[in-house]
Amino acid sequence: MIGWPLNERTLRKLDADQHRMITLDLHGEAQPELMVSESGAYAMMVHHYHAENRGLRQWITHEVVPALRDGQVPFDDCTPNLSMLQWPGLSVTMLHWHSEPWIRLRDMPMLLAHPQMQVDARPRSLGRSWWRAVLPASRLG
């Protein structure tokens, strides 16, 4: 795909876990084919850089790899899982792990400053943390 032959010399630039031979069924006939892993594909593009391959790299990064990852392991509560919270003019990445939503601390000032996330201007009780006043407004129930 990158216009470079996949031969013995080229394979020496990859680690053993970045390539392997598999057997594919081609019109009812078993054909051995050399397959390269995700990291192997990126390594090949680095070793044999051509500006024309930019579109290929973007396609692999933005289309192929996400499609492969989406089709992998079904959702498991013990496995971290990413999602996006989206409002008009604002989106925040959220991590779901052990039935808890997690938002990066560095995203919180942006989230709290958004007009849709404003809390009523009630006087806070003495000794009450600022985050407790915000928590009910930002819960995703």
MDTraj code that builds the backbone (N, CA, C; nanometers):
import mdtraj as md
import numpy as np

residues = "MET ILE GLY TRP PRO LEU ASN GLU ARG THR LEU ARG LYS LEU ASP ALA ASP GLN HIS ARG MET ILE THR LEU ASP LEU HIS GLY GLU ALA GLN PRO GLU LEU MET VAL SER GLU SER GLY ALA TYR ALA MET MET VAL HIS HIS TYR HIS ALA GLU ASN ARG GLY LEU ARG GLN TRP ILE THR HIS GLU VAL VAL PRO ALA LEU ARG ASP GLY GLN VAL PRO PHE ASP ASP CYS THR PRO ASN LEU SER MET LEU GLN TRP PRO GLY LEU SER VAL THR MET LEU HIS TRP HIS SER GLU PRO TRP ILE ARG LEU ARG ASP MET PRO MET LEU LEU ALA HIS PRO GLN MET GLN VAL ASP ALA ARG PRO ARG SER LEU GLY ARG SER TRP TRP ARG ALA VAL LEU PRO ALA SER ARG LEU GLY".split()
xyz = np.array([
    [0.0812, -0.1202, 0.0000],
    [0.0000, 0.0000, 0.0000],
    [0.0853, 0.1263, 0.0000],
    [0.2046, 0.1172, 0.0580],
    [0.2878, 0.2370, 0.0647],
    [0.3868, 0.2437, -0.0507],
    [0.3764, 0.1506, -0.1458],
    [0.4639, 0.1536, -0.2616],
    [0.6033, 0.1017, -0.2315],
    [0.6158, 0.0175, -0.1322],
    [0.7449, -0.0385, -0.0938],
    [0.7271, -0.1886, -0.0777],
    [0.8183, -0.2696, -0.1351],
    [0.8007, -0.4153, -0.1248],
    [0.8165, -0.4648, 0.0189],
    [0.7335, -0.5581, 0.0557],
    [0.7401, -0.6168, 0.1895],
    [0.8255, -0.7432, 0.1788],
    [0.9572, -0.7239, 0.1838],
    [1.0497, -0.8354, 0.1689],
    [1.1288, -0.8573, 0.2981],
    [1.2247, -0.9482, 0.2938],
    [1.3045, -0.9823, 0.4123],
    [1.3775, -0.8602, 0.4691],
    [1.4330, -0.7781, 0.3821],
    [1.5057, -0.6585, 0.4271],
    [1.4115, -0.5617, 0.4998],
    [1.2933, -0.5438, 0.4455],
    [1.1947, -0.4547, 0.5065],
    [1.1475, -0.5101, 0.6404],
    [1.1254, -0.6413, 0.6470],
    [1.0768, -0.7032, 0.7705],
    [1.1774, -0.6938, 0.8845],
    [1.3077, -0.6852, 0.8522],
    [1.4087, -0.6733, 0.9586],
    [1.3939, -0.5433, 1.0373],
    [1.3261, -0.4457, 0.9814],
    [1.3040, -0.3184, 1.0512],
    [1.1900, -0.3279, 1.1525],
    [1.1149, -0.4381, 1.1472],
    [1.0023, -0.4575, 1.2389],
    [1.0389, -0.5584, 1.3464],
    [0.9799, -0.5431, 1.4635],
    [0.9957, -0.6423, 1.5699],
    [0.9109, -0.7645, 1.5370],
    [0.9412, -0.8752, 1.6034],
    [0.8710, -1.0013, 1.5767],
    [0.7207, -0.9908, 1.6018],
    [0.6793, -0.9081, 1.6984],
    [0.5360, -0.8969, 1.7277],
    [0.4632, -0.7997, 1.6341],
    [0.5345, -0.7394, 1.5399],
    [0.4725, -0.6441, 1.4483],
    [0.4327, -0.7064, 1.3144],
    [0.4632, -0.8339, 1.2943],
    [0.4242, -0.9008, 1.1702],
    [0.4081, -1.0500, 1.1952],
    [0.3279, -1.1144, 1.1090],
    [0.3120, -1.2596, 1.1168],
    [0.2468, -1.3097, 0.9883],
    [0.2639, -1.4373, 0.9639],
    [0.2027, -1.5022, 0.8480],
    [0.0704, -1.5636, 0.8930],
    [-0.0332, -1.5399, 0.8153],
    [-0.1614, -1.6050, 0.8414],
    [-0.2110, -1.6651, 0.7100],
    [-0.3021, -1.7583, 0.7203],
    [-0.3587, -1.8212, 0.6016],
    [-0.4970, -1.7621, 0.5758],
    [-0.5147, -1.7099, 0.4549],
    [-0.6426, -1.6519, 0.4147],
    [-0.7059, -1.7395, 0.3076],
    [-0.8371, -1.7423, 0.3061],
    [-0.9105, -1.8177, 0.2053],
    [-0.9350, -1.7261, 0.0857],
    [-0.8747, -1.7598, -0.0280],
    [-0.8903, -1.6797, -0.1486],
    [-0.9591, -1.7653, -0.2542],
    [-1.0888, -1.7460, -0.2717],
    [-1.1701, -1.8228, -0.3672],
    [-1.1589, -1.9727, -0.3414],
    [-1.1688, -2.0120, -0.2147],
    [-1.1649, -2.1528, -0.1775],
    [-1.0254, -2.2121, -0.1700],
    [-0.9248, -2.1315, -0.1887],
    [-0.7869, -2.1779, -0.1856],
    [-0.7127, -2.1091, -0.0713],
    [-0.6414, -2.1860, 0.0104],
    [-0.5664, -2.1299, 0.1230],
    [-0.4403, -2.0609, 0.0710],
    [-0.4247, -1.9342, 0.1070],
    [-0.3086, -1.8564, 0.0645],
    [-0.2387, -1.7990, 0.1873],
    [-0.1084, -1.8241, 0.2045],
    [-0.0366, -1.7605, 0.3150],
    [-0.0141, -1.6121, 0.2824],
    [-0.0425, -1.5267, 0.3783],
    [-0.0257, -1.3825, 0.3593],
    [0.0477, -1.3236, 0.4786],
    [0.1339, -1.2289, 0.4510],
    [0.2066, -1.1589, 0.5561],
    [0.1199, -1.0443, 0.6062],
    [0.0968, -1.0383, 0.7360],
    [0.0162, -0.9323, 0.7956],
    [0.1044, -0.8486, 0.8872],
    [0.0773, -0.7194, 0.8904],
    [0.1535, -0.6255, 0.9724],
    [0.0585, -0.5662, 1.0752],
    [0.1034, -0.5542, 1.2008],
    [0.0200, -0.4983, 1.3077],
    [0.0057, -0.3472, 1.2914],
    [-0.0769, -0.2873, 1.3768],
    [-0.0963, -0.1422, 1.3744],
    [0.0361, -0.0698, 1.3933],
    [0.1125, -0.1089, 1.4960],
    [0.2406, -0.0415, 1.5200],
    [0.3379, -0.0695, 1.4064],
    [0.3291, -0.1895, 1.3465],
    [0.4138, -0.2219, 1.2324],
    [0.3823, -0.1346, 1.1122],
    [0.2539, -0.1086, 1.0894],
    [0.2140, -0.0226, 0.9774],
    [0.2683, 0.1183, 0.9964],
    [0.2585, 0.1717, 1.1188],
    [0.3121, 0.3053, 1.1449],
    [0.4639, 0.3058, 1.1317],
    [0.5307, 0.1995, 1.1794],
    [0.6767, 0.1905, 1.1674],
    [0.7180, 0.1891, 1.0204],
    [0.6449, 0.1154, 0.9378],
    [0.6760, 0.1110, 0.7946],
    [0.6598, 0.2496, 0.7317],
    [0.5568, 0.3226, 0.7720],
    [0.5368, 0.4561, 0.7163],
    [0.6457, 0.5523, 0.7616],
    [0.7015, 0.5312, 0.8805],
    [0.8109, 0.6163, 0.9285],
    [0.9396, 0.5822, 0.8542],
    [0.9705, 0.4521, 0.8417],
    [1.0932, 0.4099, 0.7731],
    [1.0918, 0.4463, 0.6252],
    [0.9763, 0.4468, 0.5639],
    [0.9642, 0.4728, 0.4203],
    [0.8701, 0.5908, 0.3986],
    [0.9081, 0.7058, 0.4524],
    [0.8217, 0.8227, 0.4475],
    [0.8096, 0.8781, 0.3052],
    [0.6876, 0.9023, 0.2647],
    [0.6552, 0.9733, 0.1411],
    [0.5360, 1.0619, 0.1735],
    [0.5396, 1.1846, 0.1273],
    [0.4290, 1.2773, 0.1549],
    [0.2961, 1.2231, 0.1024],
    [0.3020, 1.1415, -0.0036],
    [0.1793, 1.0851, -0.0605],
    [0.1107, 0.9885, 0.0356],
    [0.1851, 0.9354, 0.1323],
    [0.1278, 0.8391, 0.2271],
    [0.0511, 0.9058, 0.3411],
    [0.0478, 1.0369, 0.3436],
    [-0.0229, 1.1086, 0.4501],
    [-0.1704, 1.0681, 0.4541],
    [-0.2329, 1.0572, 0.3388],
    [-0.3733, 1.0152, 0.3322],
    [-0.3925, 0.8737, 0.3839],
    [-0.2973, 0.7844, 0.3542],
    [-0.3037, 0.6472, 0.4036],
    [-0.2937, 0.6443, 0.5557],
    [-0.1986, 0.7217, 0.6106],
    [-0.1834, 0.7274, 0.7562],
    [-0.3103, 0.7811, 0.8213],
    [-0.3677, 0.8855, 0.7644],
    [-0.4899, 0.9424, 0.8208],
    [-0.6050, 0.8426, 0.8128],
    [-0.6144, 0.7684, 0.7039],
    [-0.7188, 0.6677, 0.6889],
    [-0.7020, 0.5581, 0.7931],
    [-0.5791, 0.5104, 0.8122],
    [-0.5539, 0.4068, 0.9130],
    [-0.5878, 0.4595, 1.0522],
    [-0.5411, 0.5810, 1.0823],
    [-0.5609, 0.6388, 1.2157],
    [-0.7069, 0.6695, 1.2457],
    [-0.7783, 0.7268, 1.1490],
    [-0.9135, 0.7765, 1.1765],
    [-1.0262, 0.6826, 1.1357],
    [-0.9980, 0.5837, 1.0519],
    [-1.1035, 0.4939, 1.0052],
    [-1.0796, 0.3483, 1.0450],
    [-0.9642, 0.2945, 1.0044],
    [-0.9381, 0.1516, 1.0227],
    [-0.9237, 0.1144, 1.1697],
    [-0.8314, 0.1808, 1.2404],
    [-0.8051, 0.1452, 1.3802],
    [-0.9289, 0.1644, 1.4679],
    [-1.0018, 0.2773, 1.4602],
    [-1.1237, 0.2883, 1.5414],
    [-1.2268, 0.1801, 1.5093],
    [-1.2408, 0.1439, 1.3817],
    [-1.3366, 0.0383, 1.3459],
    [-1.2948, -0.0956, 1.4060],
    [-1.1655, -0.1244, 1.4041],
    [-1.1169, -0.2494, 1.4636],
    [-1.1365, -0.2499, 1.6145],
    [-1.1088, -0.1381, 1.6775],
    [-1.1234, -0.1311, 1.8239],
    [-1.2692, -0.1363, 1.8658],
    [-1.3585, -0.0754, 1.7888],
    [-1.5017, -0.0802, 1.8211],
    [-1.5555, -0.2217, 1.8135],
    [-1.5005, -0.3020, 1.7237],
    [-1.5490, -0.4377, 1.7057],
    [-1.4844, -0.5396, 1.7966],
    [-1.3993, -0.4965, 1.8877],
    [-1.3284, -0.5907, 1.9737],
    [-1.4147, -0.6361, 2.0893],
    [-1.3646, -0.6220, 2.2075],
    [-1.4249, -0.6748, 2.3292],
    [-1.5571, -0.6054, 2.3586],
    [-1.6628, -0.6815, 2.3862],
    [-1.7880, -0.6175, 2.4255],
    [-1.7698, -0.5416, 2.5569],
    [-1.8587, -0.4454, 2.5790],
    [-1.8469, -0.3627, 2.6990],
    [-1.8444, -0.4477, 2.8250],
    [-1.7483, -0.4209, 2.9067],
    [-1.7300, -0.4912, 3.0335],
    [-1.7137, -0.3834, 3.1396],
    [-1.7831, -0.3976, 3.2487],
    [-1.7783, -0.2956, 3.3528],
    [-1.6384, -0.2798, 3.4118],
    [-1.5552, -0.3823, 3.4016],
    [-1.4198, -0.3756, 3.4571],
    [-1.3207, -0.3167, 3.3574],
    [-1.3613, -0.3018, 3.2323],
    [-1.2736, -0.2469, 3.1303],
    [-1.3059, -0.0992, 3.1120],
    [-1.2048, -0.0108, 3.1188],
    [-1.2314, 0.1311, 3.0949],
    [-1.2887, 0.1533, 2.9554],
    [-1.3790, 0.2501, 2.9441],
    [-1.4511, 0.2746, 2.8203],
    [-1.4666, 0.4256, 2.8043],
    [-1.4324, 0.4802, 2.6872],
    [-1.4418, 0.6242, 2.6633],
    [-1.5724, 0.6608, 2.5941],
    [-1.6237, 0.7778, 2.6266],
    [-1.7387, 0.8329, 2.5559],
    [-1.7250, 0.9847, 2.5548],
    [-1.8147, 1.0501, 2.4837],
    [-1.8121, 1.1961, 2.4760],
    [-1.9418, 1.2518, 2.5329],
    [-1.9288, 1.3532, 2.6154],
    [-2.0446, 1.4315, 2.6590],
    [-2.0500, 1.5511, 2.5653],
    [-2.1640, 1.5761, 2.5045],
    [-2.1725, 1.6852, 2.4088],
    [-2.2926, 1.7741, 2.4366],
    [-2.2659, 1.9031, 2.4356],
    [-2.3666, 2.0067, 2.4440],
    [-2.3387, 2.1018, 2.3291],
    [-2.4305, 2.1902, 2.2952],
    [-2.3993, 2.2888, 2.1908],
    [-2.2782, 2.3721, 2.2324],
    [-2.1748, 2.3677, 2.1527],
    [-2.0552, 2.4468, 2.1801],
    [-1.9586, 2.3857, 2.2793],
    [-1.9826, 2.2644, 2.3262],
    [-1.8939, 2.2038, 2.4254],
    [-1.8988, 2.0521, 2.4146],
    [-1.7829, 1.9902, 2.4185],
    [-1.7767, 1.8441, 2.4283],
    [-1.6617, 1.8080, 2.5212],
    [-1.6831, 1.7064, 2.6020],
    [-1.5854, 1.6638, 2.7021],
    [-1.5736, 1.5120, 2.6950],
    [-1.4504, 1.4623, 2.6994],
    [-1.4274, 1.3187, 2.7016],
    [-1.4530, 1.2670, 2.8420],
    [-1.5241, 1.1541, 2.8507],
    [-1.5548, 1.0951, 2.9805],
    [-1.5136, 0.9482, 2.9785],
    [-1.4527, 0.9043, 3.0867],
    [-1.4110, 0.7657, 3.1018],
    [-1.5094, 0.6959, 3.1942],
    [-1.5611, 0.5807, 3.1524],
    [-1.6485, 0.4990, 3.2372],
    [-1.5641, 0.3842, 3.2903],
    [-1.5611, 0.3699, 3.4219],
    [-1.4814, 0.2626, 3.4803],
    [-1.5445, 0.2216, 3.6120],
    [-1.5695, 0.0937, 3.6289],
    [-1.6324, 0.0393, 3.7496],
    [-1.7617, 0.1133, 3.7825],
    [-1.8464, 0.1317, 3.6826],
    [-1.9775, 0.1974, 3.6961],
    [-1.9685, 0.3419, 3.7433],
    [-1.8551, 0.4052, 3.7214],
    [-1.8377, 0.5451, 3.7606],
    [-1.7938, 0.6273, 3.6396],
    [-1.8547, 0.7450, 3.6172],
    [-1.8048, 0.8331, 3.5113],
    [-1.6894, 0.9187, 3.5644],
    [-1.5842, 0.9342, 3.4847],
    [-1.4672, 1.0132, 3.5231],
    [-1.4417, 1.1178, 3.4153],
    [-1.4199, 1.2418, 3.4587],
    [-1.3855, 1.3507, 3.3682],
    [-1.2490, 1.4021, 3.4104],
    [-1.1624, 1.4307, 3.3123],
    [-1.0282, 1.4801, 3.3442],
    [-1.0372, 1.6106, 3.4220],
    [-0.9523, 1.6238, 3.5212],
    [-0.9508, 1.7435, 3.6041],
    [-0.9253, 1.8677, 3.5194],
    [-0.8389, 1.8568, 3.4197],
    [-0.8099, 1.9743, 3.3365],
    [-0.9304, 2.0169, 3.2530],
    [-1.0299, 1.9289, 3.2326],
    [-1.1513, 1.9646, 3.1592],
    [-1.2559, 2.0311, 3.2484],
    [-1.2425, 2.0214, 3.3775],
    [-1.3445, 2.0740, 3.4687],
    [-1.3625, 2.2254, 3.4601],
    [-1.2554, 2.3080, 3.4553],
    [-1.2803, 2.4530, 3.4447],
    [-1.3608, 2.4880, 3.3197],
    [-1.3327, 2.4208, 3.2081],
    [-1.4068, 2.4455, 3.0850],
    [-1.5528, 2.4030, 3.1023],
    [-1.5749, 2.2904, 3.1662],
    [-1.7094, 2.2382, 3.1876],
    [-1.7885, 2.3290, 3.2810],
    [-1.7268, 2.3723, 3.3889],
    [-1.7966, 2.4552, 3.4870],
    [-1.8254, 2.5955, 3.4347],
    [-1.7419, 2.6451, 3.3432],
    [-1.7619, 2.7797, 3.2903],
    [-1.8678, 2.7843, 3.1803],
    [-1.9089, 2.6702, 3.1293],
    [-2.0070, 2.6675, 3.0205],
    [-2.1430, 2.7137, 3.0729],
    [-2.2148, 2.7996, 2.9980],
    [-2.3431, 2.8544, 3.0449],
    [-2.4471, 2.7487, 3.0816],
    [-2.4485, 2.6358, 3.0144],
    [-2.5473, 2.5329, 3.0462],
    [-2.5143, 2.4593, 3.1757],
    [-2.3974, 2.4808, 3.2290],
    [-2.3569, 2.4118, 3.3510],
    [-2.3607, 2.5032, 3.4734],
    [-2.4149, 2.6221, 3.4584],
    [-2.4178, 2.7152, 3.5704],
    [-2.5143, 2.6675, 3.6780],
    [-2.4717, 2.6808, 3.8017],
    [-2.5515, 2.6425, 3.9177],
    [-2.6262, 2.7658, 3.9662],
    [-2.7424, 2.7449, 4.0266],
    [-2.8175, 2.8572, 4.0827],
    [-2.7284, 2.9358, 4.1776],
    [-2.7469, 3.0674, 4.1782],
    [-2.6652, 3.1534, 4.2634],
    [-2.7204, 3.1551, 4.4052],
    [-2.7242, 3.0390, 4.4673],
    [-2.7689, 3.0294, 4.6066],
    [-2.6489, 3.0503, 4.6978],
    [-2.6698, 3.1075, 4.8134],
    [-2.5569, 3.1183, 4.9066],
    [-2.5160, 2.9789, 4.9526],
    [-2.3859, 2.9562, 4.9533],
    [-2.3356, 2.8258, 4.9963],
    [-2.3318, 2.8200, 5.1475],
    [-2.3588, 2.7018, 5.1978],
    [-2.3507, 2.6855, 5.3425],
    [-2.2040, 2.6851, 5.3833],
    [-2.1786, 2.7321, 5.5019],
    [-2.0427, 2.7407, 5.5528],
    [-1.9816, 2.6015, 5.5621],
    [-1.8602, 2.5879, 5.5183],
    [-1.7906, 2.4609, 5.5273],
    [-1.8218, 2.3650, 5.4134],
    [-1.9080, 2.4028, 5.3240],
    [-1.9437, 2.3158, 5.2118],
    [-1.8465, 2.3401, 5.0958],
    [-1.7919, 2.2345, 5.0401],
    [-1.6952, 2.2456, 4.9312],
    [-1.7622, 2.2963, 4.8045],
    [-1.6871, 2.3687, 4.7217],
    [-1.7406, 2.4215, 4.5966],
    [-1.7877, 2.3102, 4.5043],
    [-1.7188, 2.1962, 4.5043],
    [-1.7551, 2.0882, 4.4123],
    [-1.8856, 2.0215, 4.4517],
    [-1.9230, 2.0270, 4.5793],
    [-2.0511, 1.9701, 4.6202],
    [-2.1675, 2.0548, 4.5676],
    [-2.1452, 2.1853, 4.5536],
    [-2.2493, 2.2722, 4.4991],
    [-2.2690, 2.2466, 4.3495],
    [-2.1636, 2.2069, 4.2815],
    [-2.1686, 2.1840, 4.1377],
    [-2.2168, 2.0435, 4.1054],
    [-2.1870, 1.9473, 4.1889],
    [-2.2139, 1.8064, 4.1621],
    [-2.3582, 1.7778, 4.1207],
    [-2.4611, 1.8258, 4.1909],
    [-2.5981, 1.7940, 4.1476],
    [-2.6308, 1.8473, 4.0083],
    [-2.5719, 1.9594, 3.9692],
    [-2.6017, 2.0172, 3.8382],
    [-2.5338, 1.9411, 3.7252],
    [-2.4229, 1.8742, 3.7540],
    [-2.3497, 1.8072, 3.6465],
    [-2.3676, 1.6564, 3.6472],
    [-2.4497, 1.6020, 3.7325],
    [-2.4755, 1.4568, 3.7349],
    [-2.5434, 1.4149, 3.6065],
    [-2.5098, 1.2972, 3.5610],
    [-2.5653, 1.2503, 3.4344],
    [-2.6725, 1.1453, 3.4525],
    [-2.7100, 1.1163, 3.5748],
    [-2.8172, 1.0265, 3.6089],
    [-2.8487, 0.9187, 3.5208],
])
top = md.Topology()
chain = top.add_chain()
for i, resn in enumerate(residues, 1):
    res = top.add_residue(resn, chain, resSeq=i)
    for name in ("N", "CA", "C"):
        top.add_atom(name, md.element.get_by_symbol(name[0]), res)
traj = md.Trajectory(xyz[None], top)
